[in-house]
Amino acid sequence: MALSAWWLYVTLVFAISATPGPNMLHVMVQSLHYGPRRATATMGGLLSAVLLCLLASAMGLGALLRAWPHLFDLLRYAGVAYLLGLGVKAWRAEVAPDGAMAPPPRRSRRALYGAGLVTGLSNPKLIVFAAALFPQFIDPARAFAPQLAILIGSFLLIECFWYAAYALGGRSLARWLAPANRRRLFNRLTGALFVGFGGALLGARV
């Protein structure tokens, strides 16, 4: 892979990863509830999901999903159901009086990691996206495995950067959410966004 091709790939992935989506929203919400340090477990789950999707794409699952739309639909409906569940839960979250933050339910790092993993896996579109993206930057005249490792490693580093940025954003947001009406508005907006992501996934096509 030429250096110019790698820079183009990094620029493209950096811009795409910056776009708010269910992964970034999940990181921000968990950081708001548990703090950036504990939210690293959530980030780990999301990064694991991204790695699994990218590896699955490299192994040809993206082509399989395009060839078998019913399999894609099955995964898509499962992801939609999960995102809708997150949306309803956020919409109905209890709000404490002004000046007090309602204590979030106690969750272990393992539970936070698992929630991040499931959220990351809820969108099978990443597999198809990677299957379409990777061939554009892999030089067939060079060894496949090192190029794939560079592409996946770069993708994960960029994702990790944006997860950290959104997590720190959640910490700053916590101070703004002191009034109960703002927290209620945030919960409703978060719930609506998760439902919107679910609706967008429901309309996705391979």
VOPAGU-2260 file (C-alpha; in pm, 1 decimal, decimal comma):
REM VOPAGU-2260
SITE   aa  ch    i         X         Y         Z
SITE  MET   A    0       0,0       0,0       0,0
SITE  ALA   A    1     140,6     337,7    -101,1
SITE  LEU   A    2     174,4     605,0     166,4
SITE  SER   A    3     -54,5     838,3     -31,1
SITE  ALA   A    4    -326,6     569,6     -35,1
SITE  TRP   A    5    -290,3     520,5     341,0
SITE  TRP   A    6    -327,0     894,3     405,2
SITE  LEU   A    7    -641,2     902,7     191,8
SITE  TYR   A    8    -778,5     605,2     386,0
SITE  VAL   A    9    -699,5     765,5     724,1
SITE  THR   A   10    -862,8    1094,1     620,2
SITE  LEU   A   11   -1174,5     913,1     502,1
SITE  VAL   A   12   -1208,8     698,7     813,9
SITE  PHE   A   13   -1135,5     996,1    1042,5
SITE  ALA   A   14   -1422,1    1192,8     886,4
SITE  ILE   A   15   -1662,2     897,0     893,5
SITE  SER   A   16   -1581,5     804,3    1254,2
SITE  ALA   A   17   -1636,4    1162,6    1370,5
SITE  THR   A   18   -1998,6    1146,9    1258,5
SITE  PRO   A   19   -2230,9    1097,1    1558,3
SITE  GLY   A   20   -2375,8     746,4    1559,4
SITE  PRO   A   21   -2498,2     488,0    1810,1
SITE  ASN   A   22   -2143,7     396,4    1917,8
SITE  MET   A   23   -2041,2     755,1    1990,3
SITE  LEU   A   24   -2371,9     832,0    2160,1
SITE  HIS   A   25   -2337,6     521,2    2376,8
SITE  VAL   A   26   -1987,5     625,3    2487,5
SITE  MET   A   27   -2104,6     976,3    2574,0
SITE  VAL   A   28   -2404,6     851,7    2774,6
SITE  GLN   A   29   -2198,9     597,3    2968,2
SITE  SER   A   30   -1934,3     862,2    3041,3
SITE  LEU   A   31   -2207,6    1093,7    3166,6
SITE  HIS   A   32   -2341,2     826,0    3402,8
SITE  TYR   A   33   -2021,7     657,3    3520,8
SITE  GLY   A   34   -1738,2     894,8    3433,6
SITE  PRO   A   35   -1473,9     870,7    3158,2
SITE  ARG   A   36   -1257,6     624,6    3351,7
SITE  ARG   A   37   -1528,2     358,9    3389,7
SITE  ALA   A   38   -1649,4     434,7    3038,0
SITE  THR   A   39   -1321,9     286,7    2910,6
SITE  ALA   A   40   -1484,8     -54,8    2962,9
SITE  THR   A   41   -1762,5      55,0    2727,0
SITE  MET   A   42   -1502,7     174,6    2476,1
SITE  GLY   A   43   -1330,0    -162,7    2499,6
SITE  GLY   A   44   -1653,8    -340,9    2414,2
SITE  LEU   A   45   -1719,6    -112,4    2119,0
SITE  LEU   A   46   -1363,5    -150,4    1988,2
SITE  SER   A   47   -1392,4    -528,9    2020,8
SITE  ALA   A   48   -1710,9    -516,4    1814,1
SITE  VAL   A   49   -1541,6    -302,5    1548,9
SITE  LEU   A   50   -1245,2    -542,3    1536,6
SITE  LEU   A   51   -1476,4    -844,3    1500,7
SITE  CYS   A   52   -1669,8    -674,3    1220,1
SITE  LEU   A   53   -1354,7    -574,4    1034,0
SITE  LEU   A   54   -1208,2    -924,8    1063,9
SITE  ALA   A   55   -1538,4   -1078,1     955,1
SITE  SER   A   56   -1539,2    -849,3     654,8
SITE  ALA   A   57   -1181,8    -949,7     566,4
SITE  MET   A   58   -1286,7   -1316,4     585,9
SITE  GLY   A   59   -1559,4   -1260,5     328,3
SITE  LEU   A   60   -1870,6   -1221,5     544,0
SITE  GLY   A   61   -1949,6    -894,6     368,5
SITE  ALA   A   62   -1982,8   -1079,1      36,2
SITE  LEU   A   63   -2195,5   -1344,0     209,0
SITE  LEU   A   64   -2432,1   -1079,3     345,5
SITE  ARG   A   65   -2468,4    -927,2       0,8
SITE  ALA   A   66   -2535,3   -1269,2    -150,9
SITE  TRP   A   67   -2785,4   -1370,0     121,5
SITE  PRO   A   68   -3003,3   -1064,5     194,8
SITE  HIS   A   69   -3218,8   -1266,0     435,8
SITE  LEU   A   70   -2918,7   -1320,3     663,1
SITE  PHE   A   71   -2846,5    -950,3     658,8
SITE  ASP   A   72   -3212,9    -878,2     736,9
SITE  LEU   A   73   -3202,8   -1113,8    1035,4
SITE  LEU   A   74   -2898,3    -937,5    1180,3
SITE  ARG   A   75   -3046,5    -600,1    1096,1
SITE  TYR   A   76   -3374,5    -668,8    1277,3
SITE  ALA   A   77   -3186,5    -786,7    1585,6
SITE  GLY   A   78   -2984,4    -464,9    1582,0
SITE  VAL   A   79   -3297,0    -253,9    1534,4
SITE  ALA   A   80   -3465,0    -420,6    1832,4
SITE  TYR   A   81   -3162,5    -353,3    2052,5
SITE  LEU   A   82   -3134,5      13,0    1952,7
SITE  LEU   A   83   -3508,1      67,0    2003,0
SITE  GLY   A   84   -3474,4     -86,6    2348,7
SITE  LEU   A   85   -3192,4     156,2    2431,9
SITE  GLY   A   86   -3408,2     443,0    2307,8
SITE  VAL   A   87   -3709,4     348,9    2521,4
SITE  LYS   A   88   -3487,3     298,6    2827,0
SITE  ALA   A   89   -3326,8     641,4    2782,9
SITE  TRP   A   90   -3663,0     812,2    2722,1
SITE  ARG   A   91   -3810,7     664,7    3041,6
SITE  ALA   A   92   -3504,4     723,8    3263,0
SITE  GLU   A   93   -3584,2     881,0    3600,2
SITE  VAL   A   94   -3472,4    1236,5    3666,3
SITE  ALA   A   95   -3372,8    1362,4    4013,0
SITE  PRO   A   96   -3462,4    1713,1    4137,2
SITE  ASP   A   97   -3252,5    2016,4    4045,1
SITE  GLY   A   98   -2897,1    2005,5    4172,6
SITE  ALA   A   99   -2894,4    1627,1    4217,5
SITE  MET   A  100   -2805,6    1362,9    3963,8
SITE  ALA   A  101   -3005,9    1043,0    3988,8
SITE  PRO   A  102   -2757,6     766,5    4077,3
SITE  PRO   A  103   -2719,9     530,6    3782,7
SITE  PRO   A  104   -2769,6     159,3    3844,0
SITE  ARG   A  105   -2451,0     -10,2    3960,7
SITE  ARG   A  106   -2283,9    -192,6    3674,5
SITE  SER   A  107   -1958,6    -384,0    3671,9
SITE  ARG   A  108   -1689,6    -316,2    3415,5
SITE  ARG   A  109   -1779,2    -649,7    3259,7
SITE  ALA   A  110   -2140,3    -536,5    3217,9
SITE  LEU   A  111   -2028,5    -206,6    3066,9
SITE  TYR   A  112   -1797,0    -394,2    2830,1
SITE  GLY   A  113   -2079,1    -630,4    2730,3
SITE  ALA   A  114   -2320,9    -344,4    2664,8
SITE  GLY   A  115   -2059,8    -176,5    2445,2
SITE  LEU   A  116   -1995,1    -500,5    2258,0
SITE  VAL   A  117   -2365,2    -559,3    2186,5
SITE  THR   A  118   -2415,9    -197,9    2081,4
SITE  GLY   A  119   -2121,3    -219,6    1843,3
SITE  LEU   A  120   -2245,3    -546,9    1694,1
SITE  SER   A  121   -2599,9    -415,7    1652,8
SITE  ASN   A  122   -2515,1    -264,4    1314,7
SITE  PRO   A  123   -2404,9    -526,0    1058,3
SITE  LYS   A  124   -2364,0    -245,3     805,8
SITE  LEU   A  125   -2003,3    -201,8     925,3
SITE  ILE   A  126   -1915,5    -543,4     780,5
SITE  VAL   A  127   -2051,0    -448,7     439,4
SITE  PHE   A  128   -1890,6    -104,2     460,7
SITE  ALA   A  129   -1548,1    -253,3     531,4
SITE  ALA   A  130   -1592,1    -510,8     255,1
SITE  ALA   A  131   -1648,0    -226,5       9,1
SITE  LEU   A  132   -1376,1      -1,5     152,9
SITE  PHE   A  133   -1077,6    -231,4     205,3
SITE  PRO   A  134   -1031,5    -346,5    -156,5
SITE  GLN   A  135    -994,3      16,4    -265,1
SITE  PHE   A  136    -674,8      52,2     -59,2
SITE  ILE   A  137    -512,5    -290,3     -83,9
SITE  ASP   A  138    -239,2    -326,5    -344,6
SITE  PRO   A  139    -272,9    -675,5    -501,1
SITE  ALA   A  140      95,7    -671,0    -587,6
SITE  ARG   A  141     193,3    -663,5    -219,1
SITE  ALA   A  142     140,8    -900,3      73,6
SITE  PHE   A  143    -223,3    -901,5     184,0
SITE  ALA   A  144    -189,2    -962,3     559,0
SITE  PRO   A  145      39,4    -665,3     645,1
SITE  GLN   A  146    -181,2    -428,0     446,9
SITE  LEU   A  147    -493,2    -558,7     618,4
SITE  ALA   A  148    -326,7    -519,1     959,4
SITE  ILE   A  149    -241,4    -156,6     878,1
SITE  LEU   A  150    -596,9     -80,7     763,5
SITE  ILE   A  151    -759,0    -241,8    1067,9
SITE  GLY   A  152    -506,2     -94,8    1312,6
SITE  SER   A  153    -554,9     253,8    1170,9
SITE  PHE   A  154    -933,1     215,3    1188,7
SITE  LEU   A  155    -919,4     109,5    1555,4
SITE  LEU   A  156    -686,7     394,4    1655,5
SITE  ILE   A  157    -911,3     651,6    1490,4
SITE  GLU   A  158   -1221,4     501,2    1655,7
SITE  CYS   A  159   -1044,1     506,7    1993,2
SITE  PHE   A  160    -958,7     875,0    1948,4
SITE  TRP   A  161   -1320,5     967,8    1880,2
SITE  TYR   A  162   -1450,3     750,4    2165,8
SITE  ALA   A  163   -1220,9     941,1    2402,6
SITE  ALA   A  164   -1336,8    1273,6    2259,1
SITE  TYR   A  165   -1703,0    1184,0    2307,0
SITE  ALA   A  166   -1634,9    1047,1    2656,7
SITE  LEU   A  167   -1472,6    1375,6    2762,4
SITE  GLY   A  168   -1766,5    1555,3    2603,6
SITE  GLY   A  169   -1997,8    1356,5    2831,0
SITE  ARG   A  170   -1799,4    1472,7    3134,4
SITE  SER   A  171   -1838,3    1836,6    3031,4
SITE  LEU   A  172   -2205,7    1779,3    2955,5
SITE  ALA   A  173   -2265,6    1654,4    3309,7
SITE  ARG   A  174   -2206,6    2004,7    3449,6
SITE  TRP   A  175   -2454,5    2157,1    3206,3
SITE  LEU   A  176   -2719,4    1899,3    3301,5
SITE  ALA   A  177   -2756,8    2009,8    3664,5
SITE  PRO   A  178   -3116,4    2140,5    3617,7
SITE  ALA   A  179   -3373,5    1859,6    3608,4
SITE  ASN   A  180   -3545,0    1997,1    3298,0
SITE  ARG   A  181   -3219,3    1980,6    3103,0
SITE  ARG   A  182   -3158,4    1620,0    3212,2
SITE  ARG   A  183   -3511,8    1528,0    3112,6
SITE  LEU   A  184   -3462,2    1693,8    2773,4
SITE  PHE   A  185   -3129,3    1513,2    2729,7
SITE  ASN   A  186   -3290,3    1176,1    2811,3
SITE  ARG   A  187   -3568,6    1238,4    2560,9
SITE  LEU   A  188   -3323,0    1353,0    2294,0
SITE  THR   A  189   -3095,9    1053,7    2357,1
SITE  GLY   A  190   -3391,9     816,4    2340,3
SITE  ALA   A  191   -3512,8     975,1    2017,8
SITE  LEU   A  192   -3165,4     948,0    1862,6
SITE  PHE   A  193   -3133,8     578,0    1945,2
SITE  VAL   A  194   -3480,3     518,6    1799,0
SITE  GLY   A  195   -3374,9     720,6    1494,4
SITE  PHE   A  196   -3060,3     509,2    1452,0
SITE  GLY   A  197   -3278,8     198,9    1477,2
SITE  GLY   A  198   -3511,0     337,2    1211,3
SITE  ALA   A  199   -3218,4     419,1     983,5
SITE  LEU   A  200   -3084,0      65,9    1027,0
SITE  LEU   A  201   -3428,6     -75,2     953,3
SITE  GLY   A  202   -3422,9     102,3     618,2
SITE  ALA   A  203   -3066,9      -7,7     537,8
SITE  ARG   A  204   -2998,5    -219,7     231,7
SITE  VAL   A  205   -2691,0    -420,2     143,8
